[in-house]
Amino acid sequence: MSTTKLKPGRVESLLARLLNIGTWVASLIIAGGLVLSLFNQRTPLPIATQLVTAGIGLFILLPILRVILMFTIYLRDRDYQFAVAAAVVLLIIFAGCAIGVLSK
């Protein structure tokens, strides 16, 4: 494992790239689902609905991916205080998801 820390500008660039690419991919997935739904307007295609749902799910997942990336960067840089803070945020997110799923 490398002992060199990432520069703050490099971390921000990495996070910006993750969010930018993720946004484009999610938008393209939703657009693909919408285009597929245009082919059969009377009965919607299940795959079109699933694609739109997957794109929306990816939009929801992007902030979680950012926290996961920050957690791994903090661990790699041995910045344990921020790694613990990111881990607590992840636990809160996952606890909220679990409560939401289990309460149905």
QUIBEL-V137886 format. One line per field, one symbol per residue. ss: DSSP state (a for helix, b for strand, c for the rest). phi: phi as a letter, one per 20 degrees, with the letter a starting at -180 (. if undefined). burial: b if it has 24 or more other C-alpha atoms within 12 Angstrom, else e. A space follows every 10 residues. Layout:
# QUIBEL-V137886
ss=???
phi=???
burial=???
This chain:
# QUIBEL-V137886
ss=cccccccaaa aaaaaaaaaa aaaaaaaaaa aaaaaaaaac cccccaaaaa aaaaaaaaaa aaaaaaaaaa aaaaaaccca aaaaaaaaaa aaaaaaaaaa aacc
phi=.feeeffgff fffffffgff ffffffffff fffffffffc ffcfffffff ffffffffff fgffffffff ffffffelef ffffffffff ffffffffff ffef
burial=eeeeeeeeee eeeebeebbe ebeeebbebb eebbeeeeee eeeeeeebee bbeebbebbe ebebbbbbbb bbbbbeeeee eeeeebbeeb eeeeeeeeee eeee
